[in-house]
Amino acid sequence: METSVANAGIVPGLSVVAVKRQPLAAIGLALLVVFVACAVFAPWLAPWDPAQLDLTGRLMSPSWTHWFGTDELGRDILSRTLFGARISLVVAVSVVGLSLAVGLVAGGLAGFYGGWTDTVVNIYVTNAFLALPGILLAIAFIAFMGPGLGNVILALAISGWVGYARLVRAQVMAVKEREFVEAARALGATDLRIMTRHILPNILQPLIVQAAIGMAGAVLAEATLSFLGLGVPPPAASWGSMLNDARSHLFDSPHLVFFPAMAVMLCVLSFNFIGDALRDYLDPRTRMSTGL
């Protein structure tokens, strides 16, 4: 029986050579490590309690005492930025994981069995979700269920699984016609075994790339919902809510906007750089042309 691509020893990831040939990948990976470290060690890295009020020290400019300054309630912006990384990364990982799980099941069933299953999933269900903008669907869900971390994750996953489902469906339809799948079916392998042992390992590469880029979108969507007041309720620190609080002080205290905006931008860029690098690294044609 022909061996599947997954058994060829291709391990998803960025090798040292790949990083050297793609400096943006190194920048994205370094930024991601910094954000993960900030999220994990925020209680030890934050110089102040992110929810501590100091009305006598409102709107202070960056100084040795408060490196990023303070907001309109005297809270330390550096501490709130560090704790904001926790919410953004938790939302990004949870949304992509949940969306990928739902999309993998729905797209896998539609692509593997076809027929009426494909018609229901691909034409009716996915088109119904695509008919509404994802962010509006998330806003409607949170407005109905109420703000909160869990509701934000569910709202973004509800609008985000469709892209993964369509990608999985297309990949499954292409792989299920390969010779090694036909050979496994001829040997009496069950549908579950064919799907998990032969098809799924061969469609992981585009899913990994899509997941990396999807995390960037999840971070941006969470910041958008928090900016609109539909994210994690206060006093939890979120980059989007920090930007919302800073709107009225844009000109007299621009540091209130600058630091959380830079955090959102760099976090989104890190995931985009890693996604682009993974796409190039996992593409056999690119690997051959670049000598990887």
C-alpha positions in Angstrom: 0.0 0.0 0.0 1.3 3.5 -0.9 2.5 5.4 2.1 0.7 8.6 3.1 2.4 11.9 3.1 2.2 12.0 6.9 4.6 9.0 7.0 7.3 10.9 5.0 8.7 12.4 8.1 7.5 16.0 7.5 7.1 17.6 10.9 5.2 20.9 11.1 7.4 23.6 12.4 10.2 26.1 11.6 13.7 24.7 11.5 16.8 26.8 12.2 17.5 27.0 8.5 14.0 28.1 7.7 14.2 30.9 10.3 17.5 32.1 8.9 16.1 32.3 5.4 13.0 34.0 6.6 13.8 36.8 9.1 10.1 37.8 9.4 9.5 34.3 10.9 12.2 34.9 13.5 10.7 38.3 14.3 7.2 36.8 14.6 8.5 33.9 16.8 10.4 36.2 19.0 7.4 38.5 19.5 5.1 35.5 20.2 7.6 34.2 22.9 7.6 37.7 24.5 3.8 37.8 24.6 3.5 34.3 25.9 6.0 35.1 28.6 4.1 38.3 29.5 0.8 36.3 29.7 2.2 33.5 31.8 4.3 35.6 34.2 2.1 38.7 34.3 1.6 38.5 38.1 5.4 38.5 38.7 6.3 41.0 35.9 3.6 43.6 36.6 5.0 46.3 38.9 1.5 47.2 40.1 -1.9 45.7 40.6 -3.7 46.3 37.3 -7.0 47.1 39.1 -5.5 49.4 41.7 -6.9 52.9 41.6 -4.9 56.0 42.4 -7.0 59.1 41.7 -4.1 61.4 42.8 -1.9 60.0 40.1 -4.3 60.2 37.1 -3.0 60.5 33.5 0.6 60.5 34.5 3.1 60.4 31.6 5.6 57.6 31.4 8.2 57.8 34.2 10.5 55.6 36.2 7.6 54.9 38.6 5.1 54.0 35.9 7.0 53.0 32.7 3.9 53.3 30.5 2.2 56.0 32.5 -1.3 55.8 34.2 -4.8 56.0 32.9 -7.7 58.2 33.9 -8.2 56.2 37.1 -4.6 56.1 38.1 -4.1 52.5 37.1 -0.7 51.4 35.8 -0.8 50.9 32.0 2.2 48.6 31.9 0.5 46.2 34.4 -2.7 46.3 32.5 -1.0 45.7 29.2 0.8 42.6 30.6 -2.5 41.2 32.0 -4.2 42.1 28.7 -1.9 39.7 26.9 -3.4 36.9 29.0 -7.0 37.6 27.7 -5.9 38.0 24.1 -3.9 34.8 24.0 -6.5 32.8 25.8 -9.2 34.0 23.4 -7.0 33.3 20.4 -6.1 29.8 21.4 -9.6 28.9 22.5 -11.4 30.4 19.5 -9.1 28.7 17.0 -9.2 25.4 18.9 -13.0 25.4 19.1 -13.5 26.6 15.5 -11.0 24.1 14.2 -12.7 21.2 16.1 -16.2 22.1 14.8 -14.9 22.8 11.3 -12.9 19.5 11.2 -16.0 17.5 12.1 -18.4 19.3 9.8 -16.0 19.6 6.8 -14.7 16.1 7.3 -18.2 14.6 7.1 -19.2 16.7 4.1 -16.0 16.0 2.2 -15.8 12.3 3.0 -19.4 11.2 2.5 -20.6 13.8 0.0 -24.2 13.5 -1.2 -26.9 15.0 1.0 -24.4 15.4 3.9 -22.3 17.7 1.7 -25.4 19.5 0.5 -26.7 20.2 4.0 -23.4 21.2 5.5 -21.8 23.1 2.6 -24.8 24.7 0.9 -27.3 25.4 3.6 -25.4 25.6 6.9 -22.2 27.3 5.9 -23.9 29.7 3.4 -26.3 30.7 6.2 -23.4 31.6 8.4 -21.5 33.3 5.6 -24.5 35.4 4.8 -23.9 37.4 8.0 -20.7 39.3 8.8 -18.8 37.4 11.5 -18.3 40.4 13.8 -22.0 41.3 13.6 -22.9 37.7 14.5 -20.6 37.8 17.4 -22.0 41.2 18.6 -25.5 39.8 18.4 -24.6 36.7 20.3 -22.9 38.7 23.1 -25.7 41.2 23.2 -28.1 38.3 23.9 -25.9 36.3 26.2 -24.1 39.1 28.0 -20.4 40.0 28.1 -17.8 37.7 29.5 -14.7 35.7 28.5 -16.6 32.5 27.8 -19.3 34.3 25.7 -16.6 36.1 23.7 -14.9 32.8 22.9 -18.2 31.2 21.9 -19.3 34.2 19.9 -16.1 34.3 17.8 -16.1 30.5 17.4 -19.6 30.5 16.1 -18.6 32.9 13.3 -15.2 31.4 12.7 -15.7 27.6 12.2 -17.1 28.1 8.6 -13.7 28.9 7.1 -12.1 25.8 8.6 -15.1 23.6 7.5 -14.7 24.7 3.9 -11.0 24.2 4.0 -11.3 20.7 5.5 -14.0 19.7 3.0 -11.8 20.7 0.1 -8.8 18.9 1.4 -10.7 15.7 2.3 -12.3 15.6 -1.1 -8.8 15.8 -2.7 -7.1 13.2 -0.5 -9.9 10.6 -0.3 -9.3 9.8 -4.0 -5.6 9.0 -3.5 -4.3 5.5 -4.1 -3.3 4.8 -0.5 -6.9 5.6 0.7 -8.3 3.3 -1.9 -5.9 0.6 -0.9 -6.9 1.0 2.8 -10.5 0.8 1.9 -9.9 -2.4 -0.2 -8.1 -3.9 2.8 -11.3 -3.4 4.9 -10.4 -0.4 6.9 -13.3 1.4 8.5 -14.3 4.9 7.6 -13.1 6.1 11.0 -9.7 4.5 10.6 -9.4 5.9 7.0 -10.3 9.3 8.2 -8.0 9.4 11.3 -5.0 7.4 10.0 -4.8 8.2 6.4 -6.8 11.4 5.5 -6.4 13.6 8.6 -2.5 13.5 8.8 -2.4 14.5 5.1 -4.5 17.6 5.5 -2.8 19.0 8.6 -0.4 21.4 6.8 -3.0 23.9 5.5 -4.9 23.6 8.7 -1.8 24.6 10.7 -1.3 27.6 8.5 -4.9 28.7 8.7 -4.9 28.3 12.5 -1.9 30.5 12.9 -3.5 33.3 10.8 -6.8 32.7 12.5 -5.2 33.5 15.9 -4.3 36.9 14.6 -7.9 37.5 13.5 -9.1 36.3 16.9 -6.9 38.7 18.8 -8.1 41.6 16.6 -11.8 40.5 17.0 -11.5 40.3 20.8 -10.0 43.8 20.9 -12.8 45.0 18.7 -15.5 43.5 21.0 -13.8 44.9 24.1 -13.5 48.3 22.4 -17.3 48.2 21.9 -17.8 47.3 25.5 -18.9 43.7 24.7 -15.7 41.9 25.8 -14.5 40.9 29.2 -16.2 43.2 31.8 -14.1 45.5 34.0 -12.0 45.5 36.1 -10.3 42.9 33.9 -7.6 44.4 31.7 -8.1 44.1 28.0 -6.3 45.9 25.2 -9.6 46.8 23.5 -11.2 48.2 26.7 -8.0 50.2 27.3 -8.3 51.7 23.9 -11.9 52.5 24.6 -11.1 54.2 27.9 -8.3 56.3 26.1 -10.5 57.7 23.4 -11.3 60.9 25.4 -7.7 61.5 26.2 -6.3 60.9 22.7 -4.6 64.3 22.4 -3.8 65.3 26.0 -2.5 61.8 27.0 -1.6 59.9 23.8 0.4 57.3 25.7 -3.0 55.8 26.8 -3.6 54.8 23.2 -0.1 54.1 22.1 0.9 51.2 24.3 -2.3 49.0 24.0 -2.5 49.8 20.3 1.2 48.7 19.8 0.4 45.5 21.8 -2.5 44.6 19.5 -0.5 45.4 16.4 2.6 43.5 17.4 0.6 40.5 18.6 -1.4 40.3 15.3 1.8 40.8 13.3 3.6 38.0 15.1 0.8 35.5 14.2 0.7 36.7 10.6 4.5 36.4 10.2 4.5 32.9 11.7 1.5 31.9 9.5 3.2 33.2 6.3 6.5 31.4 7.3 4.6 28.1 8.0 2.9 28.4 4.7 6.2 28.7 2.8 7.9 26.1 4.9 5.2 23.5 4.6 4.8 24.0 0.8 7.0 21.4 -1.0 7.5 23.6 -4.0 8.8 26.5 -1.8 11.0 24.1 0.2 12.6 22.9 -3.1 13.1 26.4 -4.5 14.7 27.7 -1.3 16.7 24.7 -0.5 14.9 23.8 2.7 
